[in-house]
Amino acid sequence: MQSVYALFAGFLALFISACMPTVSDAGGTAENLILVVNAESASSLNIANHYIKWRKVPPKNVIYLTGIGNVPSMTIVDFREKILKPVISEIRRRKLSAQIDYIVYSSGFPTRLSATKDIELDPNADQIKKNRILRGVLSTNAATYYLPIVMQKQLGYLSLNGNWYMRQSTRNLFRRPFVGTAQDEYQTGLLAVRNQNYTKAIESFQPLAERYKDNFVLSYQLARCYAQLEKADKAIQWLEMAARAGSPTRGFIATDTNFDSIRSNAAFKKVVQKFPDASFDYLPSQGFRSRYAWQPNGVRAMGANTGRKYFLSTMLAVTTFKNVNTDAEALRYLKSAVDADATKPRGKFYFTKTGDVRSKTRIPNFPVAISELKKLGHTVEIVAAHVPKDKHDIVGCLIGRSRWNWAAFNNKILPGAICENLTSFGGVLGVDKNQTPLTDFLRHGAAGSSGTTCEPYAIQAKFPHPMIHVHYARGCSLAEAFYQSIQGPFQLLIVGDPLCQPFASPQPFKASGLTPNQQVSGRVEIEITPENGQDSLSHFELFTDGVFRANLPVGRKVTFDSRELSDGYHELRIVGVANHQIETRSRKIIPFIVNNSQQSVKIQASSAKLVLGRKLQLSVEATGAASIAVFQNGRKIDSVKGASGKIEVSTSILGEGPTSIYAVAEINGTKIESKPLELTISR
């Protein structure tokens, strides 16, 4: 047994009576998000400043880039060099790799990327160029979602089924769970099953199950085979393993005739109760982490298995091109989205049903989504028109129409709603394509919308499945809902607040022993207690100064020795992860001051309220300092040598809106940070 758990790289020591169990985490808070800002765009700075304040994004999680320009399109080569590579480098340098799940763009970035250069490197380049469905165009957020294979120049991102995180139909569950040689071995087992040679099938499946432990599909297939051989004990053993790995539902098993020979077995009935009692038309909604790997059938890759990894990505806004939103519109819908979290808005979901191919493409998938929404207690109305009219309670909207004027229909979109349209050029921004762009929904209050960046044709896989609203209504974040519902998102531009979760149920907790802005020295003990019982939360995540340090089991106290930290300002962020598959998160941010050696740094401004374009006068001071630097979020603005000095900064560099700066002094090789200085910069 381990009685003292070294934590926070020498900062925290957790006094616990047992080793920490292995836990997962998902859902998304600002600690899991990188916000990428175009430092040369006034709009990008303005929108980022407001979003950082509203979402309380840690300073280290903001990356400023230059040399992007103000263009609606870019080549995939330039995108890798100018955007992805610098972002990846900064994430690693700041030691954030273990926590980042979202890479999100403010405004001022290209929305459309040309993949021609990557296609030319492929042996099948000629066929790909002729394929009108694939085309060599993708959106910026899709290229970021596919970051691992985009960096490797693998054209898997130009695919109608490239997103294995999508919660797809369970009909695909047992067809292709692996890639490469493992799939070949699996196919051998499937062929034996079709020939009713269950002994031979076991000989194929069992070695795979030993290599890929905790794989639900293999465990379930083995349970089926042993049941067909009437070996009840073995069948139940493997079914038990399937239940632990994440599995189908009781209803699914009830209709699986493979288990008919053991259905009356008491042990079989008992293990079936461990499976969720829910419908199983589509894989259940699941929280996202970038470290999770997904198999082609949508199941998480476990153990030594291989799969694809992704990064959730959206643009907060598109404001710097033609036919887009203004800064004021973007700030209005983003603030509304932030305020909508966990509000459980009451209204209706509206699906339009017409003879337009844009509508007909998704109509076959209406019934399953409507059924699931009704089970969750929501109301769905199918409208036999291109656009709803006189509806003042829209919590979600799905339409299919090339051009429309939302303002003319007297509707009201409730805060937090996802509204989107299936059409050819909804995501082609910066040029006039004579179709209503996705930005129109945002202008009227939607938290998020999407549209394709080139002619997609009427293909369901390229657009959100109606189940997007089910994932959202179950409590997923906006970005999770989008990417769980799009099989081939490579052409889809998604704009809005990725963290918006209006239907989430975060589980509250209390933290005692450290109060905001408390001065501490020596050892400090913190107790974290779930308010809704020990089982409401699976674990806590602990961050210091924005950097993930460890998972903490529920019921454990935290003790830290502040002498392991430098003097000055620090933040402890505690995130509670709900004990369910979506794993909604709740958090507390506790700023505190360490004072063990009487070292500190001061920063003062000529004024806290400033006019954009004018100079900001700063004075900094730290006894014994060799130098003092001033930072805005993760970027250095300027510095002085010695223990004090004056710094003059143009407010245009900082950007419009609320922001904060802080000073970092170097004293005897140790960096001492000041308390943030809050500023407001207006026009």
VOBA-977366 format. One record per residue (C-alpha): residue number from 1; residue in one letter; x, y, z. Coordinates in steps of 0.1 Angstrom, whole numbers, plus 5000, padded with zeros to 4 digits. Layout:
PT_NUM_A_X_Y_Z
...
end
This chain:
PT_1_M_5000_5000_5000
PT_2_Q_5012_5035_4992
PT_3_S_5005_5060_5020
PT_4_V_5020_5091_5005
PT_5_Y_5014_5100_4969
PT_6_A_5038_5124_4954
PT_7_L_5018_5149_4933
PT_8_F_5021_5181_4915
PT_9_A_5058_5175_4906
PT_10_G_5069_5181_4942
PT_11_F_5041_5206_4949
PT_12_L_5013_5185_4964
PT_13_A_5016_5154_4985
PT_14_L_4983_5134_4988
PT_15_F_4979_5115_5020
PT_16_I_4958_5085_5010
PT_17_S_4954_5050_5023
PT_18_A_4955_5033_4989
PT_19_C_4970_5037_4954
PT_20_M_4950_5059_4931
PT_21_P_4927_5039_4908
PT_22_T_4929_5043_4870
PT_23_V_4901_5067_4859
PT_24_S_4890_5084_4827
PT_25_D_4879_5119_4821
PT_26_A_4860_5138_4795
PT_27_G_4835_5166_4789
PT_28_G_4856_5197_4786
PT_29_T_4863_5229_4806
PT_30_A_4886_5258_4797
PT_31_E_4915_5239_4812
PT_32_N_4912_5214_4783
PT_33_L_4911_5241_4756
PT_34_I_4937_5259_4736
PT_35_L_4926_5293_4722
PT_36_V_4945_5303_4691
PT_37_V_4945_5341_4684
PT_38_N_4956_5360_4654
PT_39_A_4978_5387_4671
PT_40_E_4976_5409_4641
PT_41_S_4938_5410_4639
PT_42_A_4919_5435_4661
PT_43_S_4888_5414_4658
PT_44_S_4906_5382_4668
PT_45_L_4920_5400_4699
PT_46_N_4887_5415_4709
PT_47_I_4868_5382_4707
PT_48_A_4895_5363_4724
PT_49_N_4897_5388_4753
PT_50_H_4860_5385_4760
PT_51_Y_4860_5347_4757
PT_52_I_4890_5343_4780
PT_53_K_4872_5363_4807
PT_54_W_4838_5347_4803
PT_55_R_4852_5311_4802
PT_56_K_4881_5318_4826
PT_57_V_4906_5303_4802
PT_58_P_4940_5298_4819
PT_59_P_4967_5322_4807
PT_60_K_4989_5294_4795
PT_61_N_4961_5281_4773
PT_62_V_4961_5311_4750
PT_63_I_4985_5311_4719
PT_64_Y_4991_5342_4698
PT_65_L_5002_5337_4662
PT_66_T_5015_5362_4636
PT_67_G_5020_5360_4599
PT_68_I_4985_5346_4592
PT_69_G_4972_5376_4572
PT_70_N_4935_5381_4566
PT_71_V_4925_5357_4539
PT_72_P_4896_5333_4537
PT_73_S_4916_5304_4523
PT_74_M_4951_5288_4527
PT_75_T_4970_5258_4514
PT_76_I_4973_5228_4537
PT_77_V_5011_5232_4535
PT_78_D_5009_5268_4549
PT_79_F_4983_5257_4575
PT_80_R_5007_5231_4588
PT_81_E_5037_5255_4589
PT_82_K_5020_5287_4600
PT_83_I_4994_5274_4624
PT_84_L_4995_5237_4634
PT_85_K_5033_5235_4640
PT_86_P_5035_5266_4661
PT_87_V_5005_5255_4681
PT_88_I_5018_5220_4687
PT_89_S_5052_5235_4697
PT_90_E_5037_5258_4722
PT_91_I_5015_5231_4738
PT_92_R_5046_5210_4744
PT_93_R_5067_5239_4756
PT_94_R_5040_5249_4781
PT_95_K_5037_5213_4793
PT_96_L_5000_5211_4784
PT_97_S_5000_5180_4762
PT_98_A_4983_5159_4789
PT_99_Q_4952_5181_4791
PT_100_I_4943_5196_4758
PT_101_D_4913_5183_4740
PT_102_Y_4900_5213_4722
PT_103_I_4920_5235_4698
PT_104_V_4898_5265_4691
PT_105_Y_4903_5296_4669
PT_106_S_4892_5331_4678
PT_107_S_4884_5351_4646
PT_108_G_4908_5362_4618
PT_109_F_4918_5328_4605
PT_110_P_4912_5312_4571
PT_111_T_4882_5290_4570
PT_112_R_4889_5270_4539
PT_113_L_4920_5249_4531
PT_114_S_4933_5234_4498
PT_115_A_4947_5199_4501
PT_116_T_4960_5198_4466
PT_117_K_4997_5195_4477
PT_118_D_4989_5165_4499
PT_119_I_4969_5148_4471
PT_120_E_4998_5152_4447
PT_121_L_5019_5131_4471
PT_122_D_4995_5102_4470
PT_123_P_4999_5073_4445
PT_124_N_4962_5076_4436
PT_125_A_4963_5113_4430
PT_126_D_4946_5112_4396
PT_127_Q_4916_5092_4409
PT_128_I_4913_5115_4439
PT_129_K_4913_5146_4418
PT_130_K_4885_5131_4396
PT_131_N_4864_5122_4426
PT_132_R_4838_5150_4428
PT_133_I_4826_5138_4462
PT_134_L_4859_5139_4480
PT_135_R_4874_5170_4464
PT_136_G_4906_5186_4477
PT_137_V_4891_5211_4501
PT_138_L_4886_5210_4538
PT_139_S_4877_5234_4566
PT_140_T_4902_5247_4591
PT_141_N_4885_5232_4621
PT_142_A_4883_5198_4603
PT_143_A_4920_5199_4595
PT_144_T_4926_5206_4632
PT_145_Y_4902_5178_4643
PT_146_Y_4923_5154_4621
PT_147_L_4956_5169_4634
PT_148_P_4975_5136_4639
PT_149_I_4970_5124_4603
PT_150_V_4971_5159_4588
PT_151_M_5006_5163_4602
PT_152_Q_5016_5130_4587
PT_153_K_5001_5140_4553
PT_154_Q_4977_5110_4554
PT_155_L_4947_5115_4532
PT_156_G_4924_5097_4556
PT_157_Y_4911_5131_4565
PT_158_L_4894_5133_4530
PT_159_S_4870_5105_4537
PT_160_L_4833_5100_4542
PT_161_N_4839_5077_4572
PT_162_G_4871_5092_4586
PT_163_N_4856_5102_4620
PT_164_W_4856_5071_4642
PT_165_Y_4844_5091_4672
PT_166_M_4810_5095_4656
PT_167_R_4783_5076_4675
PT_168_Q_4773_5055_4645
PT_169_S_4746_5029_4640
PT_170_T_4751_4997_4660
PT_171_R_4746_4978_4627
PT_172_N_4783_4986_4621
PT_173_L_4794_4976_4656
PT_174_F_4806_4941_4647
PT_175_R_4817_4947_4611
PT_176_R_4850_4965_4613
PT_177_P_4863_4970_4649
PT_178_F_4900_4969_4638
PT_179_V_4925_4981_4612
PT_180_G_4953_4963_4595
PT_181_T_4962_4926_4603
PT_182_A_4940_4926_4634
PT_183_Q_4909_4932_4611
PT_184_D_4921_4903_4588
PT_185_E_4922_4880_4618
PT_186_Y_4888_4892_4630
PT_187_Q_4874_4886_4595
PT_188_T_4886_4849_4597
PT_189_G_4866_4845_4629
PT_190_L_4835_4861_4613
PT_191_L_4837_4838_4584
PT_192_A_4838_4808_4608
PT_193_V_4807_4822_4626
PT_194_R_4788_4824_4593
PT_195_N_4797_4788_4586
PT_196_Q_4785_4780_4622
PT_197_N_4820_4767_4630
PT_198_Y_4820_4782_4665
PT_199_T_4851_4763_4677
PT_200_K_4871_4777_4648
PT_201_A_4857_4812_4654
PT_202_I_4869_4810_4691
PT_203_E_4904_4800_4678
PT_204_S_4905_4833_4659
PT_205_F_4888_4856_4684
PT_206_Q_4906_4844_4716
PT_207_P_4942_4853_4706
PT_208_L_4929_4887_4696
PT_209_A_4911_4891_4729
PT_210_E_4943_4883_4748
PT_211_R_4962_4909_4728
PT_212_Y_4935_4936_4730
PT_213_K_4923_4933_4765
PT_214_D_4890_4950_4775
PT_215_N_4878_4950_4739
PT_216_F_4841_4948_4741
PT_217_V_4835_4934_4706
PT_218_L_4858_4905_4711
PT_219_S_4844_4897_4745
PT_220_Y_4809_4898_4732
PT_221_Q_4817_4876_4701
PT_222_L_4833_4850_4723
PT_223_A_4803_4850_4746
PT_224_R_4781_4844_4716
PT_225_C_4803_4815_4703
PT_226_Y_4804_4798_4737
PT_227_A_4766_4802_4741
PT_228_Q_4761_4785_4707
PT_229_L_4783_4756_4720
PT_230_E_4761_4756_4751
PT_231_K_4791_4763_4773
PT_232_A_4772_4786_4797
PT_233_D_4800_4792_4822
PT_234_K_4824_4804_4794
PT_235_A_4797_4824_4777
PT_236_I_4788_4842_4810
PT_237_Q_4825_4848_4818
PT_238_W_4831_4866_4785
PT_239_L_4797_4885_4787
PT_240_E_4809_4897_4821
PT_241_M_4840_4911_4805
PT_242_A_4820_4927_4778
PT_243_A_4799_4945_4804
PT_244_R_4830_4959_4821
PT_245_A_4845_4971_4787
PT_246_G_4815_4991_4777
PT_247_S_4788_4973_4758
PT_248_P_4754_4972_4742
PT_249_T_4721_4972_4761
PT_250_R_4698_4947_4777
PT_251_G_4674_4951_4748
PT_252_F_4701_4943_4723
PT_253_I_4710_4911_4742
PT_254_A_4673_4902_4745
PT_255_T_4670_4901_4707
PT_256_D_4703_4883_4701
PT_257_T_4693_4847_4693
PT_258_N_4729_4835_4699
PT_259_F_4721_4834_4736
PT_260_D_4688_4814_4733
PT_261_S_4704_4782_4747
PT_262_I_4714_4799_4780
PT_263_R_4687_4825_4784
PT_264_S_4671_4807_4813
PT_265_N_4704_4804_4832
PT_266_A_4702_4824_4865
PT_267_A_4738_4836_4861
PT_268_F_4731_4848_4826
PT_269_K_4701_4868_4838
PT_270_K_4722_4884_4865
PT_271_V_4750_4895_4842
PT_272_V_4725_4909_4817
PT_273_Q_4714_4933_4844
PT_274_K_4749_4949_4843
PT_275_F_4742_4962_4808
PT_276_P_4725_4996_4804
PT_277_D_4687_4996_4801
PT_278_A_4685_5018_4770
PT_279_S_4678_5017_4733
PT_280_F_4707_5007_4711
PT_281_D_4701_5020_4676
PT_282_Y_4732_5042_4679
PT_283_L_4762_5040_4701
PT_284_P_4757_5059_4733
PT_285_S_4769_5095_4737
PT_286_Q_4804_5096_4751
PT_287_G_4827_5123_4765
PT_288_F_4858_5131_4745
PT_289_R_4895_5132_4753
PT_290_S_4922_5137_4727
PT_291_R_4942_5108_4742
PT_292_Y_4913_5084_4735
PT_293_A_4918_5063_4704
PT_294_W_4887_5052_4684
PT_295_Q_4882_5021_4663
PT_296_P_4864_5022_4629
PT_297_N_4832_5009_4645
PT_298_G_4831_5038_4670
PT_299_V_4843_5019_4700
PT_300_R_4871_5032_4721
PT_301_A_4904_5013_4715
PT_302_M_4915_4997_4747
PT_303_G_4948_4983_4759
PT_304_A_4974_4978_4731
PT_305_N_4948_4984_4704
PT_306_T_4952_5010_4677
PT_307_G_4928_5036_4665
PT_308_R_4925_5072_4655
PT_309_K_4929_5102_4678
PT_310_Y_4914_5137_4673
PT_311_F_4912_5172_4687
PT_312_L_4878_5189_4690
PT_313_S_4879_5222_4671
PT_314_T_4856_5251_4662
PT_315_M_4860_5288_4653
PT_316_L_4845_5311_4678
PT_317_A_4836_5335_4651
PT_318_V_4842_5346_4615
PT_319_T_4842_5384_4614
PT_320_T_4869_5396_4590
PT_321_F_4855_5386_4556
PT_322_K_4824_5395_4535
PT_323_N_4790_5380_4545
PT_324_V_4801_5373_4581
PT_325_N_4792_5385_4616
PT_326_T_4803_5417_4632
PT_327_D_4823_5417_4664
PT_328_A_4792_5428_4683
PT_329_E_4771_5399_4669
PT_330_A_4798_5374_4677
PT_331_L_4802_5387_4713
PT_332_R_4765_5386_4718
PT_333_Y_4760_5350_4708
PT_334_L_4792_5338_4726
PT_335_K_4781_5355_4759
PT_336_S_4746_5340_4755
PT_337_A_4762_5306_4750
PT_338_V_4784_5309_4781
PT_339_D_4754_5320_4802
PT_340_A_4733_5290_4789
PT_341_D_4754_5263_4805
PT_342_A_4734_5239_4827
PT_343_T_4703_5261_4824
PT_344_K_4682_5232_4809
PT_345_P_4663_5254_4785
PT_346_R_4627_5245_4779
PT_347_G_4615_5247_4744
PT_348_K_4612_5226_4712
PT_349_F_4635_5211_4686
PT_350_Y_4623_5219_4651
PT_351_F_4631_5197_4621
PT_352_T_4619_5209_4587
PT_353_K_4604_5184_4562
PT_354_T_4600_5193_4526
PT_355_G_4606_5180_4491
PT_356_D_4639_5198_4487
PT_357_V_4668_5174_4485
PT_358_R_4685_5194_4512
PT_359_S_4657_5183_4535
PT_360_K_4651_5148_4521
PT_361_T_4687_5138_4527
PT_362_R_4682_5138_4565
PT_363_I_4645_5129_4568
PT_364_P_4651_5091_4570
PT_365_N_4671_5097_4602
PT_366_F_4644_5119_4619
PT_367_P_4625_5090_4637
PT_368_V_4654_5077_4658
PT_369_A_4665_5112_4669
PT_370_I_4629_5122_4677
PT_371_S_4623_5090_4696
PT_372_E_4654_5096_4718
PT_373_L_4646_5133_4724
PT_374_K_4611_5123_4736
PT_375_K_4626_5098_4760
PT_376_L_4647_5126_4774
PT_377_G_4615_5146_4780
PT_378_H_4619_5170_4751
PT_379_T_4593_5181_4724
PT_380_V_4601_5178_4687
PT_381_E_4580_5195_4660
PT_382_I_4583_5186_4623
PT_383_V_4576_5216_4602
PT_384_A_4563_5211_4567
PT_385_A_4580_5242_4554
PT_386_H_4615_5253_4545
PT_387_V_4619_5274_4577
PT_388_P_4599_5275_4609
PT_389_K_4576_5305_4614
PT_390_D_4564_5323_4646
PT_391_K_4583_5299_4668
PT_392_H_4596_5316_4700
PT_393_D_4609_5285_4718
PT_394_I_4637_5271_4695
PT_395_V_4662_5250_4715
PT_396_G_4675_5233_4683
PT_397_C_4668_5236_4646
PT_398_L_4676_5215_4616
PT_399_I_4666_5227_4582
PT_400_G_4675_5222_4545
PT_401_R_4672_5253_4522
PT_402_S_4696_5271_4500
PT_403_R_4685_5307_4507
PT_404_W_4663_5322_4534
PT_405_N_4659_5353_4556
PT_406_W_4656_5342_4592
PT_407_A_4645_5377_4604
PT_408_A_4614_5375_4582
PT_409_F_4600_5344_4600
PT_410_N_4595_5360_4634
PT_411_N_4613_5332_4653
PT_412_K_4633_5333_4686
PT_413_I_4663_5311_4692
PT_414_L_4668_5303_4729
PT_415_P_4703_5307_4744
PT_416_G_4726_5277_4738
PT_417_A_4707_5263_4708
PT_418_I_4724_5246_4679
PT_419_C_4708_5256_4646
PT_420_E_4721_5244_4612
PT_421_N_4712_5240_4576
PT_422_L_4721_5215_4549
PT_423_T_4731_5233_4518
PT_424_S_4760_5236_4494
PT_425_F_4777_5268_4504
PT_426_G_4767_5276_4540
PT_427_G_4804_5276_4551
PT_428_V_4818_5294_4520
PT_429_L_4825_5327_4537
PT_430_G_4842_5357_4522
PT_431_V_4825_5355_4488
PT_432_D_4789_5358_4476
PT_433_K_4776_5323_4467
PT_434_N_4740_5334_4467
PT_435_Q_4732_5311_4496
PT_436_T_4725_5320_4532
PT_437_P_4757_5315_4552
PT_438_L_4758_5298_4586
PT_439_T_4766_5331_4602
PT_440_D_4729_5341_4599
PT_441_F_4719_5316_4625
PT_442_L_4746_5330_4648
PT_443_R_4735_5365_4642
PT_444_H_4701_5356_4656
PT_445_G_4714_5339_4687
PT_446_A_4724_5303_4680
PT_447_A_4754_5291_4701
PT_448_G_4767_5272_4671
PT_449_S_4761_5265_4635
PT_450_S_4779_5248_4605
PT_451_G_4782_5248_4568
PT_452_T_4803_5232_4541
PT_453_T_4833_5250_4525
PT_454_C_4827_5237_4490
PT_455_E_4800_5218_4471
PT_456_P_4794_5187_4492
PT_457_Y_4765_5172_4473
PT_458_A_4735_5158_4492
PT_459_I_4754_5133_4513
PT_460_Q_4743_5127_4549
PT_461_A_4779_5118_4560
PT_462_K_4791_5153_4554
PT_463_F_4765_5170_4575
PT_464_P_4753_5166_4612
PT_465_H_4731_5136_4617
PT_466_P_4698_5146_4635
PT_467_M_4712_5127_4665
PT_468_I_4734_5159_4671
PT_469_H_4705_5172_4691
PT_470_V_4702_5140_4712
PT_471_H_4739_5141_4721
PT_472_Y_4735_5178_4731
PT_473_A_4703_5171_4751
PT_474_R_4721_5144_4770
PT_475_G_4746_5169_4783
PT_476_C_4775_5168_4758
PT_477_S_4793_5200_4749
PT_478_L_4785_5217_4716
PT_479_A_4818_5204_4700
PT_480_E_4812_5169_4713
PT_481_A_4776_5169_4699
PT_482_F_4788_5180_4665
PT_483_Y_4817_5155_4661
PT_484_Q_4796_5126_4675
PT_485_S_4771_5132_4646
PT_486_I_4793_5137_4615
PT_487_Q_4809_5108_4598
PT_488_G_4830_5127_4573
PT_489_P_4835_5163_4587
PT_490_F_4863_5173_4564
PT_491_Q_4844_5200_4545
PT_492_L_4823_5212_4574
PT_493_L_4831_5246_4590
PT_494_I_4818_5247_4626
PT_495_V_4814_5281_4643
PT_496_G_4804_5288_4678
PT_497_D_4812_5282_4715
PT_498_P_4826_5246_4717
PT_499_L_4822_5244_4755
PT_500_C_4785_5254_4755
PT_501_Q_4765_5227_4775
PT_502_P_4730_5240_4782
PT_503_F_4717_5205_4791
PT_504_A_4746_5194_4813
PT_505_S_4742_5185_4849
PT_506_P_4775_5193_4866
PT_507_Q_4779_5178_4900
PT_508_P_4787_5204_4927
PT_509_F_4814_5200_4953
PT_510_K_4829_5219_4982
PT_511_A_4865_5227_4988
PT_512_S_4876_5239_5023
PT_513_G_4910_5248_5037
PT_514_L_4920_5274_5010
PT_515_T_4901_5305_5003
PT_516_P_4904_5329_4973
PT_517_N_4935_5352_4976
PT_518_Q_4946_5337_5009
PT_519_Q_4982_5341_5018
PT_520_V_4998_5308_5026
PT_521_S_5031_5295_5040
PT_522_G_5042_5261_5051
PT_523_R_5018_5232_5047
PT_524_V_4981_5236_5037
PT_525_E_4954_5209_5038
PT_526_I_4924_5210_5015
PT_527_E_4893_5188_5018
PT_528_I_4871_5183_4987
PT_529_T_4836_5170_4992
PT_530_P_4809_5161_4967
PT_531_E_4776_5178_4976
PT_532_N_4754_5151_4960
PT_533_G_4771_5121_4976
PT_534_Q_4804_5102_4970
PT_535_D_4791_5084_4940
PT_536_S_4781_5116_4921
PT_537_L_4817_5122_4910
PT_538_S_4842_5097_4897
PT_539_H_4873_5117_4906
PT_540_F_4888_5152_4906
PT_541_E_4914_5167_4883
PT_542_L_4939_5191_4899
PT_543_F_4957_5219_4881
PT_544_T_4983_5244_4893
PT_545_D_4988_5276_4874
PT_546_G_4968_5260_4845
PT_547_V_4988_5229_4842
PT_548_F_4973_5194_4849
PT_549_R_4990_5176_4877
PT_550_A_4970_5146_4887
PT_551_N_4937_5128_4892
PT_552_L_4924_5127_4928
PT_553_P_4901_5100_4940
PT_554_V_4869_5111_4957
PT_555_G_4872_5111_4995
PT_556_R_4909_5119_4996
PT_557_K_4924_5150_5012
PT_558_V_4951_5172_4996
PT_559_T_4980_5184_5015
PT_560_F_5006_5206_4999
PT_561_D_5038_5222_5011
PT_562_S_5038_5258_4998
PT_563_R_5076_5259_5002
PT_564_E_5078_5238_4971
PT_565_L_5063_5267_4952
PT_566_S_5079_5301_4944
PT_567_D_5065_5331_4963
PT_568_G_5039_5351_4946
PT_569_Y_5006_5345_4928
PT_570_H_4993_5310_4920
PT_571_E_4960_5293_4911
PT_572_L_4946_5259_4921
PT_573_R_4920_5247_4898
PT_574_I_4898_5217_4909
PT_575_V_4876_5200_4883
PT_576_G_4851_5174_4894
PT_577_V_4842_5148_4868
PT_578_A_4807_5134_4870
PT_579_N_4803_5096_4874
PT_580_H_4787_5088_4841
PT_581_Q_4796_5082_4805
PT_582_I_4795_5118_4793
PT_583_E_4814_5128_4825
PT_584_T_4802_5164_4828
PT_585_R_4827_5186_4846
PT_586_S_4823_5212_4874
PT_587_R_4852_5233_4887
PT_588_K_4865_5257_4913
PT_589_I_4893_5282_4908
PT_590_I_4911_5293_4939
PT_591_P_4938_5320_4935
PT_592_F_4963_5322_4964
PT_593_I_4995_5340_4974
PT_594_V_5025_5321_4986
PT_595_N_5047_5340_5011
PT_596_N_5075_5319_5025
PT_597_S_5105_5341_5016
PT_598_Q_5090_5376_5016
PT_599_Q_5095_5378_4978
PT_600_S_5069_5396_4956
PT_601_V_5066_5416_4924
PT_602_K_5043_5446_4919
PT_603_I_5027_5459_4887
PT_604_Q_5008_5491_4884
PT_605_A_4990_5508_4855
PT_606_S_4984_5544_4847
PT_607_S_4947_5535_4845
PT_608_A_4926_5504_4846
PT_609_K_4902_5518_4819
PT_610_L_4919_5526_4787
PT_611_V_4912_5537_4751
PT_612_L_4921_5514_4722
PT_613_G_4951_5527_4703
PT_614_R_4966_5548_4732
PT_615_K_4996_5540_4753
PT_616_L_4995_5521_4786
PT_617_Q_5020_5532_4811
PT_618_L_5032_5504_4835
PT_619_S_5055_5504_4864
PT_620_V_5070_5472_4878
PT_621_E_5090_5465_4909
PT_622_A_5105_5435_4927
PT_623_T_5133_5437_4953
PT_624_G_5164_5418_4942
PT_625_A_5151_5411_4907
PT_626_A_5176_5406_4878
PT_627_S_5148_5413_4853
PT_628_I_5110_5418_4852
PT_629_A_5088_5408_4822
PT_630_V_5052_5417_4816
PT_631_F_5028_5391_4801
PT_632_Q_4994_5390_4786
PT_633_N_4982_5354_4789
PT_634_G_5009_5332_4776
PT_635_R_5028_5359_4756
PT_636_K_5056_5382_4767
PT_637_I_5048_5419_4760
PT_638_D_5080_5436_4772
PT_639_S_5106_5435_4800
PT_640_V_5130_5456_4820
PT_641_K_5164_5448_4835
PT_642_G_5169_5453_4872
PT_643_A_5146_5455_4902
PT_644_S_5122_5482_4888
PT_645_G_5113_5501_4857
PT_646_K_5087_5516_4834
PT_647_I_5071_5499_4804
PT_648_E_5050_5516_4777
PT_649_V_5026_5493_4758
PT_650_S_5002_5501_4729
PT_651_T_4967_5490_4739
PT_652_S_4963_5479_4702
PT_653_I_4987_5450_4710
PT_654_L_4965_5439_4739
PT_655_G_4933_5443_4720
PT_656_E_4898_5456_4728
PT_657_G_4878_5443_4757
PT_658_P_4885_5430_4792
PT_659_T_4920_5416_4796
PT_660_S_4946_5411_4823
PT_661_I_4984_5414_4824
PT_662_Y_5009_5402_4850
PT_663_A_5046_5407_4858
PT_664_V_5071_5379_4863
PT_665_A_5103_5387_4881
PT_666_E_5135_5366_4881
PT_667_I_5151_5366_4915
PT_668_N_5181_5344_4921
PT_669_G_5170_5321_4893
PT_670_T_5134_5318_4906
PT_671_K_5104_5332_4887
PT_672_I_5080_5352_4909
PT_673_E_5046_5361_4895
PT_674_S_5024_5390_4904
PT_675_K_4987_5390_4909
PT_676_P_4969_5397_4875
PT_677_L_4962_5433_4868
PT_678_E_4927_5436_4853
PT_679_L_4922_5461_4824
PT_680_T_4893_5472_4802
PT_681_I_4902_5486_4768
PT_682_S_4874_5503_4748
PT_683_R_4871_5522_4716
end
